[in-house]
């Protein structure tokens, strides 16, 4: 999920390409990809339709670049939790869950950009879909590695369970089916990590003592 917020007066300070991306993000998030025209993006960016096409050959190319930025935000979250909790994979996993939980209020209004985009882009060959699929595969690999470092017996299975929870929490928040989603998400993820780590014979995970 992206937590970027459009700020008053920001448009005039950005270079043209960034203004276009900023406008596209706001409109794609609030109105959806298909409903937003290139002209609407140009108007929001305070530029011209011709200028949009100078920077992005097609609307699909603009959608693809926007999703690359969203994916980079998620990958940055992995980088942050690894930097904040070096050698402590359980804390890293909980940091990721907290990142999702803290972003849920925005999801309730706009929805997850990946889920929304997949619904609007049924063609598996669409370049923007490939961006999402590659991002999700990379995310799974990184989460699986964290689970392996935490000492769980089946890292791939544990990563799958946590992924189901993280993505399910976003959907449940959007449709309002469950209350206190963020609190419940953190509690369940913690329970999964602790239970799997505890079941490993002679191991409680490889977290280093704090301070080391």
One Martini backbone bead per residue (centre of mass of N, CA, C, O) as a GRO file, in nm:
protein
  212
    1UNK     BB    1   0.100   0.032   0.016
    2UNK     BB    2   0.028   0.371  -0.009
    3UNK     BB    3   0.111   0.696   0.173
    4UNK     BB    4   0.075   0.908  -0.022
    5UNK     BB    5   0.040   1.269  -0.002
    6UNK     BB    6  -0.120   1.533  -0.114
    7UNK     BB    7   0.005   1.863  -0.139
    8UNK     BB    8  -0.023   2.178  -0.113
    9UNK     BB    9   0.170   2.316  -0.376
   10UNK     BB   10   0.331   2.079  -0.516
   11UNK     BB   11   0.300   2.096  -0.822
   12UNK     BB   12   0.474   2.362  -0.878
   13UNK     BB   13   0.753   2.208  -0.766
   14UNK     BB   14   0.743   2.004  -0.990
   15UNK     BB   15   0.832   1.831  -1.230
   16UNK     BB   16   0.657   1.720  -1.490
   17UNK     BB   17   0.681   1.410  -1.445
   18UNK     BB   18   0.603   1.421  -1.140
   19UNK     BB   19   0.329   1.555  -1.177
   20UNK     BB   20   0.204   1.326  -1.338
   21UNK     BB   21   0.244   1.099  -1.127
   22UNK     BB   22   0.095   1.238  -0.898
   23UNK     BB   23  -0.177   1.257  -1.046
   24UNK     BB   24  -0.211   0.959  -1.117
   25UNK     BB   25  -0.215   0.847  -0.834
   26UNK     BB   26  -0.462   0.995  -0.730
   27UNK     BB   27  -0.663   0.896  -0.952
   28UNK     BB   28  -0.622   0.589  -0.944
   29UNK     BB   29  -0.695   0.560  -0.644
   30UNK     BB   30  -0.987   0.709  -0.649
   31UNK     BB   31  -1.102   0.601  -0.963
   32UNK     BB   32  -0.922   0.447  -1.140
   33UNK     BB   33  -0.795   0.355  -1.439
   34UNK     BB   34  -1.031   0.353  -1.656
   35UNK     BB   35  -1.170   0.637  -1.572
   36UNK     BB   36  -0.897   0.767  -1.642
   37UNK     BB   37  -0.774   1.018  -1.822
   38UNK     BB   38  -0.526   1.189  -1.972
   39UNK     BB   39  -0.659   1.464  -1.940
   40UNK     BB   40  -0.704   1.450  -1.634
   41UNK     BB   41  -0.405   1.433  -1.566
   42UNK     BB   42  -0.320   1.697  -1.697
   43UNK     BB   43  -0.500   1.881  -1.528
   44UNK     BB   44  -0.385   1.798  -1.247
   45UNK     BB   45  -0.077   1.873  -1.349
   46UNK     BB   46  -0.074   2.136  -1.510
   47UNK     BB   47  -0.101   2.039  -1.819
   48UNK     BB   48  -0.064   1.850  -2.109
   49UNK     BB   49  -0.129   1.591  -2.310
   50UNK     BB   50   0.132   1.612  -2.473
   51UNK     BB   51   0.320   1.601  -2.224
   52UNK     BB   52   0.249   1.322  -2.132
   53UNK     BB   53   0.345   1.182  -2.408
   54UNK     BB   54   0.643   1.266  -2.376
   55UNK     BB   55   0.685   1.077  -2.110
   56UNK     BB   56   0.435   0.884  -2.212
   57UNK     BB   57   0.337   0.696  -2.470
   58UNK     BB   58   0.126   0.568  -2.268
   59UNK     BB   59  -0.096   0.484  -2.032
   60UNK     BB   60   0.032   0.213  -1.962
   61UNK     BB   61   0.311   0.335  -1.894
   62UNK     BB   62   0.205   0.497  -1.653
   63UNK     BB   63   0.096   0.265  -1.488
   64UNK     BB   64   0.362   0.112  -1.464
   65UNK     BB   65   0.523   0.334  -1.316
   66UNK     BB   66   0.340   0.364  -1.073
   67UNK     BB   67   0.372   0.064  -0.974
   68UNK     BB   68   0.676   0.083  -0.928
   69UNK     BB   69   0.653   0.285  -0.696
   70UNK     BB   70   0.479   0.117  -0.510
   71UNK     BB   71   0.673  -0.124  -0.492
   72UNK     BB   72   0.910   0.041  -0.372
   73UNK     BB   73   0.770   0.102  -0.105
   74UNK     BB   74   0.762  -0.191  -0.008
   75UNK     BB   75   1.065  -0.254  -0.029
   76UNK     BB   76   1.143  -0.032   0.175
   77UNK     BB   77   1.017  -0.175   0.417
   78UNK     BB   78   1.217  -0.404   0.424
   79UNK     BB   79   1.469  -0.233   0.459
   80UNK     BB   80   1.388  -0.103   0.729
   81UNK     BB   81   1.354  -0.359   0.908
   82UNK     BB   82   1.642  -0.458   0.864
   83UNK     BB   83   1.780  -0.200   0.981
   84UNK     BB   84   1.620  -0.191   1.262
   85UNK     BB   85   1.661  -0.541   1.281
   86UNK     BB   86   1.939  -0.672   1.315
   87UNK     BB   87   1.926  -1.018   1.354
   88UNK     BB   88   1.580  -0.991   1.380
   89UNK     BB   89   1.340  -1.154   1.220
   90UNK     BB   90   1.088  -1.126   1.396
   91UNK     BB   91   1.091  -0.815   1.397
   92UNK     BB   92   1.072  -0.787   1.093
   93UNK     BB   93   0.797  -0.920   1.055
   94UNK     BB   94   0.646  -0.726   1.247
   95UNK     BB   95   0.718  -0.472   1.086
   96UNK     BB   96   0.552  -0.545   0.838
   97UNK     BB   97   0.280  -0.573   0.979
   98UNK     BB   98   0.281  -0.277   1.080
   99UNK     BB   99   0.286  -0.140   0.807
  100UNK     BB  100   0.011  -0.246   0.721
  101UNK     BB  101  -0.160  -0.159   0.965
  102UNK     BB  102  -0.097   0.155   0.935
  103UNK     BB  103  -0.230   0.156   0.627
  104UNK     BB  104  -0.541   0.083   0.652
  105UNK     BB  105  -0.698   0.355   0.650
  106UNK     BB  106  -0.644   0.404   0.344
  107UNK     BB  107  -0.777   0.143   0.240
  108UNK     BB  108  -1.074   0.209   0.328
  109UNK     BB  109  -1.093   0.432   0.087
  110UNK     BB  110  -0.905   0.305  -0.174
  111UNK     BB  111  -0.738   0.066  -0.160
  112UNK     BB  112  -0.545  -0.159  -0.307
  113UNK     BB  113  -0.353  -0.106  -0.582
  114UNK     BB  114  -0.309  -0.400  -0.670
  115UNK     BB  115  -0.595  -0.513  -0.655
  116UNK     BB  116  -0.728  -0.299  -0.831
  117UNK     BB  117  -0.550  -0.342  -1.085
  118UNK     BB  118  -0.609  -0.641  -1.140
  119UNK     BB  119  -0.916  -0.595  -1.190
  120UNK     BB  120  -0.843  -0.391  -1.450
  121UNK     BB  121  -0.611  -0.621  -1.555
  122UNK     BB  122  -0.670  -0.918  -1.716
  123UNK     BB  123  -0.411  -0.908  -1.876
  124UNK     BB  124  -0.122  -1.091  -1.830
  125UNK     BB  125   0.054  -0.911  -2.051
  126UNK     BB  126   0.053  -0.671  -1.896
  127UNK     BB  127   0.299  -0.470  -1.776
  128UNK     BB  128   0.167  -0.408  -1.496
  129UNK     BB  129   0.127  -0.699  -1.407
  130UNK     BB  130   0.425  -0.774  -1.407
  131UNK     BB  131   0.503  -0.587  -1.182
  132UNK     BB  132   0.332  -0.722  -0.964
  133UNK     BB  133   0.440  -1.014  -0.988
  134UNK     BB  134   0.737  -0.944  -0.930
  135UNK     BB  135   0.690  -0.816  -0.657
  136UNK     BB  136   0.556  -1.059  -0.514
  137UNK     BB  137   0.793  -1.254  -0.551
  138UNK     BB  138   1.000  -1.082  -0.396
  139UNK     BB  139   0.842  -1.069  -0.131
  140UNK     BB  140   0.836  -1.374  -0.078
  141UNK     BB  141   1.141  -1.419  -0.064
  142UNK     BB  142   1.195  -1.227   0.176
  143UNK     BB  143   1.001  -1.359   0.380
  144UNK     BB  144   1.120  -1.642   0.369
  145UNK     BB  145   1.400  -1.559   0.475
  146UNK     BB  146   1.301  -1.461   0.749
  147UNK     BB  147   1.182  -1.732   0.839
  148UNK     BB  148   1.445  -1.888   0.824
  149UNK     BB  149   1.599  -1.703   1.032
  150UNK     BB  150   1.375  -1.775   1.261
  151UNK     BB  151   1.350  -2.111   1.252
  152UNK     BB  152   1.144  -2.231   1.082
  153UNK     BB  153   1.059  -2.534   0.942
  154UNK     BB  154   0.857  -2.378   0.711
  155UNK     BB  155   0.905  -2.098   0.545
  156UNK     BB  156   0.706  -2.107   0.304
  157UNK     BB  157   0.448  -2.158   0.468
  158UNK     BB  158   0.469  -1.914   0.658
  159UNK     BB  159   0.476  -1.698   0.437
  160UNK     BB  160   0.199  -1.769   0.324
  161UNK     BB  161   0.033  -1.710   0.576
  162UNK     BB  162   0.117  -1.412   0.606
  163UNK     BB  163   0.026  -1.319   0.329
  164UNK     BB  164  -0.272  -1.381   0.364
  165UNK     BB  165  -0.305  -1.179   0.597
  166UNK     BB  166  -0.209  -0.914   0.470
  167UNK     BB  167  -0.413  -0.923   0.230
  168UNK     BB  168  -0.675  -0.979   0.390
  169UNK     BB  169  -0.671  -0.719   0.559
  170UNK     BB  170  -0.718  -0.526   0.321
  171UNK     BB  171  -0.991  -0.638   0.232
  172UNK     BB  172  -1.142  -0.618   0.506
  173UNK     BB  173  -1.115  -0.313   0.528
  174UNK     BB  174  -1.260  -0.234   0.266
  175UNK     BB  175  -1.539  -0.412   0.340
  176UNK     BB  176  -1.595  -0.424   0.665
  177UNK     BB  177  -1.597  -0.730   0.802
  178UNK     BB  178  -1.376  -0.627   1.017
  179UNK     BB  179  -1.261  -0.546   1.319
  180UNK     BB  180  -0.960  -0.453   1.421
  181UNK     BB  181  -0.745  -0.540   1.204
  182UNK     BB  182  -0.464  -0.451   1.301
  183UNK     BB  183  -0.462  -0.597   1.576
  184UNK     BB  184  -0.520  -0.880   1.466
  185UNK     BB  185  -0.283  -0.906   1.278
  186UNK     BB  186  -0.052  -0.884   1.485
  187UNK     BB  187  -0.142  -1.122   1.665
  188UNK     BB  188  -0.134  -1.350   1.450
  189UNK     BB  189   0.153  -1.322   1.347
  190UNK     BB  190   0.289  -1.367   1.617
  191UNK     BB  191   0.173  -1.650   1.663
  192UNK     BB  192   0.300  -1.786   1.418
  193UNK     BB  193   0.598  -1.732   1.473
  194UNK     BB  194   0.613  -1.859   1.757
  195UNK     BB  195   0.502  -2.142   1.692
  196UNK     BB  196   0.709  -2.223   1.473
  197UNK     BB  197   0.969  -2.171   1.634
  198UNK     BB  198   0.897  -2.363   1.878
  199UNK     BB  199   0.881  -2.635   1.690
  200UNK     BB  200   1.178  -2.626   1.675
  201UNK     BB  201   1.428  -2.823   1.745
  202UNK     BB  202   1.629  -2.640   1.955
  203UNK     BB  203   1.456  -2.380   1.852
  204UNK     BB  204   1.385  -2.002   1.861
  205UNK     BB  205   1.549  -1.891   1.665
  206UNK     BB  206   1.803  -1.643   1.536
  207UNK     BB  207   1.798  -1.428   1.728
  208UNK     BB  208   1.968  -1.187   1.850
  209UNK     BB  209   2.071  -1.025   2.089
  210UNK     BB  210   2.017  -0.738   2.204
  211UNK     BB  211   2.290  -0.530   2.084
  212UNK     BB  212   2.433  -0.732   1.850
   0.00000   0.00000   0.00000
